Amino acid sequence: MLKIYKTSTVEKKTKKIKKITIDSWIELSSPTTDEIDKVVEKTKVDKDLILKMLDDEELPRVEQSGNATLVVIDTPYLEQKEDSHIYKTYPLGIIITDNNYVITVSPKKVSILNEFKQNKVKEFRTAKKVRFLIQILLRTSNYYLRALKQVNKDIEKKEKVLKKSTENKDLIDLLEIEKTLVYFITSLKANDLVLEKLSKGTIFPLYEGDKDLLEDAIIENKQAIEMSGIYRDILSSITDTYATIVSNNLNIVMKFLAGATIVLSIPTMISSFLGMNIPLGDISKYPQAFILIIGISSILSIIIALILKKKNML
């Protein structure tokens, strides 16, 4: 999909336009070959820079080629929103050309860019290309923090569920959340390297306002890294604890069944022995012999049960 936006110099608002012009923002989201060729023809950008960004596994970095500089970052993408919020990360490429174009390329639609289209970002101008890049970086860091807060709520919700029930589905849900945090930590650390490289001012010249925004982006990105690590540690601890509880509950059941088997085996042994064709002496002459044998078996079972209970086996 190809969309073109430009900030009006009069109204100071960003609007969608039909043709690629100087100082415009070109958005490519899962673009077709014709759309790519159209952008390349107009902007003279190296086609390979765009094609690389269609790979879901493209790594965050800064790359220069011809008349353009490509900055790649990882952005969070919400994959599931039912019982828990499951995220993955996908690359977003921002290409700034020497002939006054800025191009964003991504294999999937990036929700972070919607705020720019809807004029919700303060002092956003498509003509201020480096400022636009830094604003994207800051918004990405903010989005990670918001996503992490939602992930934390999901962890707390699943923890409450696990206190009542330890079904496999609940433990698998925790595993999915842990995968989200692993994706976040890996991507945030890679983004941090890009931010640090840009902060040196050797890739793009930075004005005072740009430096402040970039510093805010670096701080929030580092905060997101720290939060992801904390939540992953908490989640690992919860998972290990409940796995131990499940194992312990199984041991308790097995111990009880073993003790009950021992107790119940006493009457079985006595009845089996007396059921053999052997003389029982004078006891067989008593009319209440059956009740007497049952009573003896019960007394022996109770004694053994009390012994096992004392040893915490029942």
Residue frames relative to the residue before (quaternion, step in Angstrom):
aa qw qx qy qz dx dy dz
M 1.0000 0.0000 0.0000 0.0000 0.00 0.00 0.00
L 0.1430 -0.7882 0.5968 0.0456 3.55 -0.91 0.97
K 0.0712 0.7726 -0.6266 0.0736 3.56 -0.86 1.05
I 0.1841 -0.7873 0.5842 0.0703 3.55 -1.05 0.80
Y 0.0438 -0.7996 0.5988 -0.0145 3.57 -0.91 0.97
K 0.0107 0.7874 -0.6163 0.0071 3.53 -1.21 0.57
T 0.3988 -0.7095 0.5326 0.2322 3.54 -1.07 0.81
S 0.4113 -0.7156 0.5163 0.2284 3.53 -0.81 1.05
T 0.4403 -0.7080 0.4888 0.2568 3.58 -0.90 0.93
V 0.6680 0.4893 -0.2954 0.4766 3.57 1.21 -0.48
E 0.7805 0.3365 -0.1696 0.4988 3.60 0.67 -1.13
K 0.2978 -0.7762 0.4961 0.2504 3.59 1.25 -0.41
K 0.5626 0.5648 -0.4028 0.4497 3.57 1.12 0.71
T 0.4147 -0.7070 0.5193 0.2420 3.54 -1.11 0.73
K 0.0225 -0.8072 0.5886 -0.0380 3.54 -0.80 1.06
K 0.5227 -0.6110 0.4961 0.3276 3.52 -1.28 0.46
I 0.0844 -0.7930 0.6028 0.0260 3.57 -0.93 0.95
K 0.5584 -0.6522 0.4186 0.2960 3.56 -1.25 0.35
K 0.7881 0.2812 -0.1366 0.5302 3.59 1.03 -0.73
I 0.5022 -0.6267 0.5067 0.3135 3.52 -1.22 0.61
T 0.0392 0.8003 -0.5947 0.0663 3.56 -0.70 1.12
I 0.6849 -0.4530 0.3652 0.4386 3.55 -1.31 0.18
D 0.8337 0.1698 -0.1675 0.4980 3.58 -1.10 0.84
S 0.4874 0.6387 -0.4555 0.3834 3.58 1.13 0.54
W 0.3779 -0.6841 0.5759 0.2397 3.53 -1.34 0.38
I 0.1539 -0.7917 0.5899 0.0399 3.55 -0.69 1.19
E 0.1205 -0.8013 0.5849 0.0354 3.58 -0.63 1.17
L 0.0497 -0.7779 0.6264 -0.0071 3.53 -0.79 1.11
S 0.0459 0.7910 -0.6050 0.0791 3.56 -0.59 1.20
S 0.7986 -0.1635 0.0306 0.5785 3.58 -0.38 1.29
P 0.0882 0.8624 -0.4946 0.0630 3.60 0.83 0.98
T 0.4669 -0.6331 0.5354 0.3075 3.53 -1.29 0.43
T 0.6804 -0.4816 0.3580 0.4207 3.56 -1.30 0.24
D 0.6426 0.5251 -0.3232 0.4548 3.60 0.99 -0.81
E 0.6510 0.5157 -0.3137 0.4602 3.58 0.97 -0.82
I 0.6435 0.5139 -0.3179 0.4699 3.57 1.00 -0.82
D 0.6602 0.5119 -0.3056 0.4568 3.57 0.92 -0.92
K 0.6283 0.5439 -0.3260 0.4507 3.57 1.04 -0.78
V 0.6749 0.4845 -0.2857 0.4776 3.58 0.95 -0.91
V 0.6530 0.5200 -0.3123 0.4535 3.58 0.94 -0.90
E 0.6526 0.5258 -0.3123 0.4473 3.58 0.95 -0.88
K 0.7221 0.4511 -0.2503 0.4608 3.57 0.94 -0.88
T 0.7812 0.3573 -0.1784 0.4799 3.59 0.87 -0.90
K 0.3337 -0.7667 0.4766 0.2715 3.60 1.29 -0.37
V 0.3705 0.7318 -0.4912 0.2933 3.57 1.18 0.49
D 0.5843 -0.5719 0.4408 0.3705 3.58 -1.18 0.57
K 0.4612 -0.7183 0.4522 0.2585 3.58 -0.64 1.13
D 0.6060 0.5861 -0.3525 0.4062 3.57 1.06 -0.73
L 0.5926 0.5741 -0.3701 0.4269 3.60 1.07 -0.64
I 0.6789 0.4704 -0.2840 0.4870 3.57 1.02 -0.79
L 0.6685 0.5212 -0.3061 0.4333 3.57 0.87 -0.95
K 0.6070 0.5683 -0.3514 0.4303 3.58 1.06 -0.73
M 0.6898 0.5180 -0.2771 0.4232 3.56 1.01 -0.84
L 0.5714 0.5807 -0.3864 0.4324 3.59 1.25 0.00
D 0.5560 0.5752 -0.3833 0.4616 3.56 1.35 0.01
D 0.4443 -0.7182 0.4731 0.2507 3.60 -0.73 1.09
E 0.7238 0.4490 -0.2380 0.4668 3.59 1.13 -0.58
E 0.3376 0.7566 -0.5021 0.2478 3.60 1.22 0.26
L 0.3581 -0.7721 0.4949 0.1754 3.58 -0.84 1.01
P 0.5653 -0.5933 0.4459 0.3600 3.62 -1.11 0.62
R 0.2467 0.7528 -0.5736 0.2082 3.56 -0.91 0.95
V 0.3377 -0.6752 0.5959 0.2738 3.55 -1.36 -0.09
E 0.0266 0.8086 -0.5831 0.0743 3.58 -0.77 1.06
Q 0.1720 -0.7796 0.5966 0.0817 3.56 -1.00 0.87
S 0.1056 0.7864 -0.5991 0.1074 3.56 -0.94 0.93
G 0.8425 0.0052 -0.0404 0.5372 3.56 -0.69 1.09
N 0.8032 -0.2566 0.2152 0.4927 3.53 -0.81 -1.06
A 0.7051 0.4545 -0.2405 0.4884 3.60 1.27 0.20
T 0.2246 -0.7320 0.6269 0.1438 3.52 -1.34 0.50
L 0.1992 -0.7871 0.5790 0.0751 3.55 -0.81 1.09
V 0.0733 -0.7602 0.6450 0.0266 3.56 -0.93 1.00
V 0.1152 -0.8058 0.5806 0.0196 3.56 -0.63 1.17
I 0.0328 0.7730 -0.6329 0.0284 3.57 -0.96 0.93
D 0.4194 -0.6687 0.5440 0.2846 3.56 -1.29 0.29
T 0.1152 -0.7938 0.5956 0.0424 3.57 -0.92 0.95
P 0.4972 -0.6615 0.4630 0.3176 3.63 -1.05 0.66
Y 0.0935 -0.7813 0.6166 0.0267 3.55 -1.10 0.78
L 0.3541 -0.7531 0.5212 0.1891 3.57 -0.69 1.14
E 0.1701 -0.8185 0.5456 0.0591 3.56 -0.60 1.18
Q 0.8044 0.0835 -0.0128 0.5881 3.60 1.07 -0.72
K 0.0360 -0.8249 0.5635 -0.0267 3.58 -0.91 0.91
E 0.3893 0.7229 -0.4905 0.2920 3.62 1.04 0.64
D 0.8241 0.0806 -0.0212 0.5602 3.59 -0.07 -1.26
S 0.8022 0.0216 0.0119 0.5965 3.57 1.06 -0.70
H 0.4780 -0.6718 0.4943 0.2754 3.56 -1.20 0.60
I 0.0678 -0.8027 0.5923 -0.0153 3.55 -0.45 1.27
Y 0.1000 -0.8159 0.5694 0.0097 3.56 -0.70 1.12
K 0.0957 -0.7090 0.6870 0.1268 3.48 -1.41 0.38
T 0.3528 -0.7212 0.5436 0.2446 3.57 -1.22 0.14
Y 0.0890 -0.7865 0.6110 0.0168 3.53 -1.06 0.88
P 0.5318 -0.6592 0.4249 0.3194 3.60 -1.05 0.68
L 0.1061 -0.7426 0.6569 0.0765 3.52 -1.26 0.62
G 0.1659 -0.8005 0.5718 0.0690 3.56 -0.74 1.07
I 0.1128 -0.7649 0.6313 0.0595 3.56 -0.97 0.93
I 0.1013 -0.8063 0.5828 0.0078 3.56 -0.54 1.22
I 0.0784 -0.7790 0.6218 0.0189 3.55 -0.77 1.08
T 0.1991 -0.8130 0.5414 0.0787 3.57 -0.62 1.15
D 0.5837 -0.5900 0.4368 0.3471 3.55 -1.24 0.45
N 0.7032 0.4325 -0.2679 0.4967 3.60 1.19 -0.43
N 0.6533 -0.6156 0.2873 0.3343 3.56 1.06 0.96
Y 0.5154 0.5572 -0.4871 0.4320 3.55 0.77 1.12
V 0.1082 -0.7507 0.6414 0.1156 3.56 -1.22 0.48
I 0.0970 -0.8053 0.5848 -0.0126 3.55 -0.79 1.11
T 0.1197 -0.7589 0.6341 0.0869 3.57 -0.95 0.89
V 0.0602 -0.8028 0.5929 -0.0191 3.56 -0.85 1.03
S 0.1263 0.7879 -0.5932 0.1071 3.58 -0.91 0.92
P 0.5105 -0.6550 0.4599 0.3145 3.60 -1.10 0.64
K 0.7611 0.1898 -0.1292 0.6066 3.59 1.30 -0.35
K 0.6176 -0.5371 0.4128 0.3996 3.54 -1.26 0.34
V 0.2444 -0.7867 0.5560 0.1104 3.59 -0.79 1.05
S 0.3649 -0.7719 0.4821 0.1964 3.58 -0.51 1.21
I 0.5467 0.6295 -0.3971 0.3836 3.61 1.16 -0.52
L 0.6647 0.5328 -0.3045 0.4261 3.58 1.01 -0.78
N 0.5114 0.6617 -0.4190 0.3535 3.59 1.21 -0.34
E 0.6199 0.5620 -0.3440 0.4261 3.57 1.07 -0.73
F 0.6353 0.5104 -0.3215 0.4823 3.59 1.12 -0.64
K 0.6577 0.5148 -0.3107 0.4537 3.57 0.97 -0.84
Q 0.7337 0.4227 -0.2179 0.4853 3.57 1.07 -0.78
N 0.4690 -0.7160 0.4120 0.3125 3.59 1.30 0.30
K 0.3897 0.7283 -0.4709 0.3097 3.55 1.05 0.82
V 0.6239 0.5211 -0.3346 0.4768 3.58 1.29 -0.11
K 0.4282 -0.7291 0.4795 0.2349 3.54 -0.66 1.14
E 0.8623 0.0748 -0.0993 0.4909 3.56 -1.08 0.93
F 0.3537 0.7200 -0.5186 0.2961 3.58 1.05 0.74
R 0.0664 0.7638 -0.6369 0.0803 3.54 -0.92 1.04
T 0.4600 -0.6923 0.4785 0.2831 3.57 -0.83 0.94
A 0.6116 0.5615 -0.3506 0.4332 3.60 1.17 -0.50
K 0.6732 0.4427 -0.2890 0.5170 3.59 1.17 -0.55
K 0.1610 -0.8706 0.4599 0.0685 3.51 0.38 1.31
V 0.6739 0.4734 -0.3021 0.4801 3.60 0.90 -0.88
R 0.6274 0.5226 -0.3310 0.4729 3.58 1.03 -0.78
F 0.6188 0.5448 -0.3260 0.4626 3.58 1.05 -0.83
L 0.6396 0.5278 -0.3133 0.4628 3.58 0.94 -0.92
I 0.6931 0.4716 -0.2844 0.4651 3.58 0.82 -0.98
Q 0.6287 0.5302 -0.3350 0.4598 3.59 1.05 -0.71
I 0.6151 0.5243 -0.3416 0.4796 3.60 1.08 -0.68
L 0.6501 0.5204 -0.3112 0.4579 3.58 0.96 -0.88
L 0.6614 0.4987 -0.3012 0.4725 3.57 0.98 -0.85
R 0.6631 0.4976 -0.3066 0.4676 3.59 0.91 -0.88
T 0.6207 0.5396 -0.3412 0.4550 3.59 1.06 -0.70
S 0.6492 0.5034 -0.3125 0.4770 3.58 0.97 -0.86
N 0.6379 0.5255 -0.3177 0.4648 3.58 1.02 -0.81
Y 0.6544 0.5211 -0.3096 0.4522 3.56 0.99 -0.88
Y 0.6136 0.5372 -0.3442 0.4653 3.59 1.03 -0.74
L 0.6613 0.5095 -0.3089 0.4558 3.60 0.92 -0.90
R 0.6543 0.4981 -0.3130 0.4753 3.59 0.97 -0.82
A 0.6484 0.5142 -0.3147 0.4650 3.58 0.99 -0.82
L 0.6483 0.5241 -0.3165 0.4525 3.58 1.01 -0.80
K 0.6165 0.5311 -0.3456 0.4674 3.60 1.06 -0.69
Q 0.6567 0.4970 -0.3054 0.4779 3.57 1.02 -0.79
V 0.6248 0.5285 -0.3293 0.4710 3.58 1.04 -0.77
N 0.6386 0.5272 -0.3223 0.4587 3.59 1.00 -0.81
K 0.6314 0.5192 -0.3276 0.4737 3.60 1.04 -0.76
D 0.6365 0.5240 -0.3214 0.4659 3.58 1.05 -0.79
I 0.6291 0.5303 -0.3325 0.4610 3.58 1.03 -0.78
E 0.6687 0.4973 -0.2982 0.4653 3.59 0.90 -0.93
K 0.6427 0.5220 -0.3204 0.4602 3.59 1.03 -0.79
K 0.6773 0.4808 -0.2900 0.4753 3.58 0.94 -0.88
E 0.6038 0.5589 -0.3544 0.4443 3.58 1.10 -0.64
K 0.6459 0.5100 -0.3158 0.4722 3.59 1.02 -0.80
V 0.6368 0.5238 -0.3230 0.4645 3.58 1.05 -0.78
L 0.6774 0.5118 -0.2896 0.4419 3.57 0.94 -0.91
K 0.5827 0.5758 -0.3805 0.4291 3.60 1.15 -0.45
K 0.7161 0.4081 -0.2360 0.5148 3.57 1.21 -0.56
S 0.8097 0.0292 0.0354 0.5851 3.56 1.05 -0.76
T 0.1592 -0.7855 0.5921 0.0835 3.56 -0.98 0.84
E 0.1132 0.8092 -0.5618 0.1296 3.55 0.61 1.15
N 0.6513 -0.5352 0.3721 0.3883 3.55 -1.24 0.52
K 0.6142 0.5754 -0.3485 0.4126 3.59 1.02 -0.81
D 0.6648 0.5051 -0.3080 0.4561 3.59 0.95 -0.85
L 0.6590 0.4925 -0.3091 0.4771 3.58 1.01 -0.77
I 0.6268 0.5225 -0.3325 0.4728 3.60 1.08 -0.70
D 0.6140 0.5427 -0.3414 0.4603 3.60 1.07 -0.74
L 0.6391 0.5124 -0.3208 0.4755 3.58 1.02 -0.77
L 0.6250 0.5361 -0.3329 0.4595 3.56 1.06 -0.74
E 0.6389 0.5232 -0.3202 0.4643 3.60 1.02 -0.81
I 0.6407 0.5097 -0.3184 0.4779 3.58 1.03 -0.80
E 0.6348 0.5275 -0.3282 0.4594 3.57 1.02 -0.78
K 0.6151 0.5361 -0.3422 0.4660 3.60 1.07 -0.71
T 0.6070 0.5532 -0.3419 0.4568 3.58 1.05 -0.77
L 0.6847 0.4892 -0.2846 0.4592 3.57 0.89 -0.95
V 0.6145 0.5324 -0.3450 0.4690 3.59 1.09 -0.67
Y 0.6279 0.5219 -0.3249 0.4773 3.60 1.00 -0.85
F 0.6671 0.5196 -0.3007 0.4412 3.56 0.89 -0.96
I 0.6765 0.5013 -0.3059 0.4445 3.58 0.80 -0.99
T 0.6586 0.5136 -0.3062 0.4568 3.58 0.92 -0.92
S 0.7014 0.4679 -0.2676 0.4665 3.58 0.88 -0.97
L 0.6596 0.5186 -0.3153 0.4434 3.59 0.93 -0.86
K 0.6477 0.5042 -0.3249 0.4699 3.59 0.99 -0.74
A 0.6449 0.4983 -0.3202 0.4829 3.59 1.05 -0.75
N 0.6348 0.5197 -0.3241 0.4711 3.61 1.02 -0.77
D 0.6146 0.5704 -0.3420 0.4242 3.56 1.05 -0.78
L 0.6370 0.5251 -0.3261 0.4605 3.59 1.02 -0.75
V 0.6375 0.5193 -0.3183 0.4719 3.57 1.06 -0.80
L 0.6552 0.5199 -0.3036 0.4563 3.58 0.94 -0.91
E 0.6594 0.5062 -0.3044 0.4651 3.56 0.94 -0.87
K 0.6474 0.5187 -0.3184 0.4587 3.57 1.03 -0.78
L 0.6673 0.4952 -0.2975 0.4702 3.57 0.98 -0.84
S 0.6305 0.5740 -0.3335 0.4022 3.60 1.06 -0.75
K 0.5849 0.5925 -0.3715 0.4109 3.61 1.20 -0.38
G 0.4085 -0.7519 0.4377 0.2759 3.57 1.24 -0.37
T 0.5075 0.6575 -0.4199 0.3659 3.58 1.23 0.24
I 0.6471 0.5085 -0.3198 0.4695 3.59 1.20 -0.47
F 0.7774 -0.0101 0.0387 0.6277 3.56 0.91 -1.01
P 0.4936 -0.6231 0.4989 0.3454 3.61 -1.09 0.58
L 0.1892 -0.8023 0.5611 0.0758 3.58 -0.89 0.98
Y 0.2867 -0.7282 0.5983 0.1720 3.56 -0.95 0.95
E 0.7300 -0.4473 0.2810 0.4336 3.56 -1.28 0.27
G 0.6671 0.4964 -0.2969 0.4695 3.59 0.95 -0.89
D 0.6304 0.5328 -0.3274 0.4599 3.57 1.07 -0.75
K 0.6414 0.5376 -0.3219 0.4428 3.56 0.99 -0.84
D 0.6525 0.5146 -0.3130 0.4598 3.56 0.99 -0.85
L 0.6613 0.5027 -0.3051 0.4657 3.59 0.93 -0.89
L 0.6626 0.5079 -0.3010 0.4609 3.55 0.96 -0.90
E 0.6314 0.5239 -0.3273 0.4687 3.57 1.05 -0.74
D 0.6289 0.5195 -0.3272 0.4771 3.59 1.06 -0.76
A 0.6446 0.5204 -0.3182 0.4609 3.58 1.01 -0.82
I 0.6465 0.5160 -0.3156 0.4650 3.59 0.99 -0.83
I 0.6577 0.5146 -0.3094 0.4548 3.59 0.93 -0.91
E 0.6989 0.4632 -0.2808 0.4670 3.59 0.85 -0.94
N 0.6192 0.5352 -0.3457 0.4590 3.59 1.07 -0.65
K 0.6563 0.4933 -0.3058 0.4821 3.59 0.99 -0.82
Q 0.6246 0.5298 -0.3351 0.4658 3.57 1.07 -0.73
A 0.6429 0.5159 -0.3159 0.4698 3.57 1.03 -0.79
I 0.6129 0.5385 -0.3425 0.4658 3.60 1.05 -0.74
E 0.6762 0.4962 -0.2887 0.4618 3.57 0.90 -0.96
M 0.6611 0.5033 -0.3074 0.4638 3.59 0.94 -0.88
S 0.6328 0.5313 -0.3312 0.4555 3.60 0.98 -0.82
G 0.6592 0.5108 -0.3055 0.4596 3.56 0.97 -0.86
I 0.6530 0.5116 -0.3108 0.4639 3.58 0.98 -0.86
Y 0.6830 0.4833 -0.2933 0.4625 3.58 0.86 -0.93
R 0.6327 0.5211 -0.3400 0.4611 3.59 1.02 -0.71
D 0.6439 0.5110 -0.3236 0.4686 3.60 0.99 -0.80
I 0.6433 0.5142 -0.3202 0.4682 3.58 0.98 -0.87
L 0.6722 0.5062 -0.2936 0.4535 3.56 0.91 -0.95
S 0.6386 0.5173 -0.3252 0.4677 3.59 0.99 -0.80
S 0.6436 0.5234 -0.3109 0.4638 3.56 1.04 -0.84
I 0.6502 0.5116 -0.3114 0.4674 3.59 0.98 -0.89
T 0.6620 0.5145 -0.3033 0.4528 3.57 0.89 -0.97
D 0.6685 0.4941 -0.2975 0.4696 3.59 0.91 -0.91
T 0.6474 0.5336 -0.3182 0.4415 3.57 0.99 -0.87
Y 0.7256 0.4288 -0.2581 0.4724 3.56 0.82 -0.96
A 0.5789 0.5420 -0.3803 0.4760 3.59 1.14 -0.43
T 0.6390 0.5111 -0.3110 0.4834 3.57 1.08 -0.77
I 0.6369 0.5307 -0.3254 0.4547 3.59 1.01 -0.83
V 0.6409 0.5194 -0.3191 0.4665 3.56 0.97 -0.89
S 0.6670 0.4954 -0.2953 0.4717 3.57 0.92 -0.91
N 0.6574 0.5118 -0.3069 0.4601 3.58 0.99 -0.85
N 0.6359 0.5236 -0.3283 0.4623 3.59 1.01 -0.80
L 0.6346 0.5219 -0.3243 0.4687 3.55 1.03 -0.77
N 0.6463 0.5191 -0.3191 0.4594 3.60 0.99 -0.82
I 0.6330 0.5319 -0.3290 0.4563 3.58 1.06 -0.81
V 0.6573 0.5084 -0.3075 0.4637 3.58 0.94 -0.89
M 0.6690 0.5014 -0.2985 0.4604 3.58 0.92 -0.94
K 0.6414 0.5223 -0.3207 0.4614 3.58 1.04 -0.77
F 0.6470 0.5164 -0.3114 0.4666 3.56 1.01 -0.85
L 0.6670 0.5045 -0.3026 0.4572 3.57 0.92 -0.93
A 0.6336 0.5222 -0.3345 0.4625 3.58 1.04 -0.75
G 0.6656 0.4937 -0.3038 0.4701 3.61 0.95 -0.87
A 0.6544 0.5104 -0.3152 0.4604 3.59 0.97 -0.87
T 0.6197 0.5466 -0.3357 0.4523 3.59 1.06 -0.74
I 0.6464 0.5146 -0.3164 0.4661 3.58 0.99 -0.83
V 0.6637 0.5104 -0.3074 0.4522 3.59 0.91 -0.95
L 0.7159 0.4572 -0.2526 0.4633 3.57 0.87 -0.98
S 0.5948 0.5878 -0.3691 0.4055 3.59 1.16 -0.41
I 0.5566 0.6212 -0.3972 0.3829 3.65 1.18 -0.46
P 0.6946 0.4331 -0.3042 0.4873 3.66 0.71 -0.89
T 0.6209 0.5544 -0.3434 0.4349 3.56 1.05 -0.76
M 0.6626 0.5063 -0.3016 0.4622 3.59 0.95 -0.92
I 0.6779 0.4925 -0.3051 0.4525 3.59 0.92 -0.91
S 0.6760 0.4845 -0.3033 0.4652 3.58 0.91 -0.90
S 0.6321 0.5297 -0.3354 0.4553 3.59 1.05 -0.70
F 0.6581 0.5123 -0.3054 0.4596 3.56 1.02 -0.86
L 0.7102 0.4507 -0.2647 0.4716 3.58 0.93 -0.94
G 0.6178 0.5605 -0.3494 0.4267 3.57 1.18 -0.34
M 0.5311 0.6227 -0.4154 0.3971 3.59 1.25 -0.11
N 0.5296 -0.6298 0.4707 0.3182 3.58 -1.23 0.49
I 0.3834 0.6814 -0.5261 0.3346 3.55 0.39 1.30
P 0.5457 -0.6205 0.4386 0.3533 3.60 -1.08 0.61
L 0.2577 -0.7896 0.5432 0.1226 3.58 -0.95 0.91
G 0.5180 -0.6661 0.4063 0.3505 3.57 1.28 0.14
D 0.8261 -0.2391 0.1728 0.4802 3.57 -1.21 -0.64
I 0.5628 0.6327 -0.3950 0.3563 3.63 1.13 -0.52
S 0.6346 0.5516 -0.3345 0.4257 3.55 1.12 -0.61
K 0.6211 0.5610 -0.3347 0.4330 3.60 1.29 -0.35
Y 0.5986 0.5753 -0.3707 0.4163 3.59 1.20 -0.44
P 0.4723 -0.6907 0.4664 0.2868 3.63 -0.90 0.86
Q 0.7244 0.4018 -0.2366 0.5078 3.63 1.15 -0.55
A 0.2515 0.8111 -0.4976 0.1770 3.58 1.23 0.45
F 0.6368 0.5450 -0.3333 0.4317 3.59 0.96 -0.83
I 0.6732 0.4872 -0.2931 0.4727 3.57 0.93 -0.97
L 0.6222 0.5512 -0.3310 0.4466 3.59 1.05 -0.79
I 0.6683 0.4964 -0.2968 0.4678 3.57 0.93 -0.91
I 0.6357 0.5227 -0.3226 0.4675 3.58 1.01 -0.85
G 0.6546 0.5240 -0.3101 0.4481 3.56 0.98 -0.87
I 0.6513 0.5073 -0.3144 0.4686 3.58 0.95 -0.91
S 0.6486 0.5220 -0.3140 0.4563 3.59 0.96 -0.90
S 0.6640 0.5105 -0.3033 0.4544 3.57 0.99 -0.88
I 0.6447 0.5236 -0.3195 0.4563 3.56 0.98 -0.88
L 0.6567 0.5041 -0.3095 0.4678 3.58 0.95 -0.90
S 0.6479 0.5230 -0.3156 0.4551 3.61 0.99 -0.84
I 0.6552 0.5096 -0.3117 0.4624 3.58 1.01 -0.87
I 0.6369 0.5299 -0.3273 0.4543 3.60 0.99 -0.85
I 0.6774 0.4790 -0.2913 0.4763 3.58 0.90 -0.94
A 0.6267 0.5368 -0.3364 0.4538 3.59 1.05 -0.78
L 0.6536 0.5085 -0.3133 0.4649 3.61 0.98 -0.83
I 0.6327 0.5258 -0.3267 0.4653 3.58 1.06 -0.78
L 0.6738 0.4900 -0.2888 0.4717 3.58 0.95 -0.92
K 0.6263 0.5343 -0.3294 0.4623 3.57 1.10 -0.77
K 0.6422 0.5266 -0.3153 0.4592 3.57 1.02 -0.79
K 0.7102 0.4171 -0.2405 0.5137 3.55 1.13 -0.71
N 0.4723 -0.7112 0.4052 0.3269 3.59 1.36 0.32
M 0.4479 0.6753 -0.4671 0.3538 3.56 0.99 0.88
L 0.7252 0.3016 -0.2218 0.5778 3.57 1.34 0.08
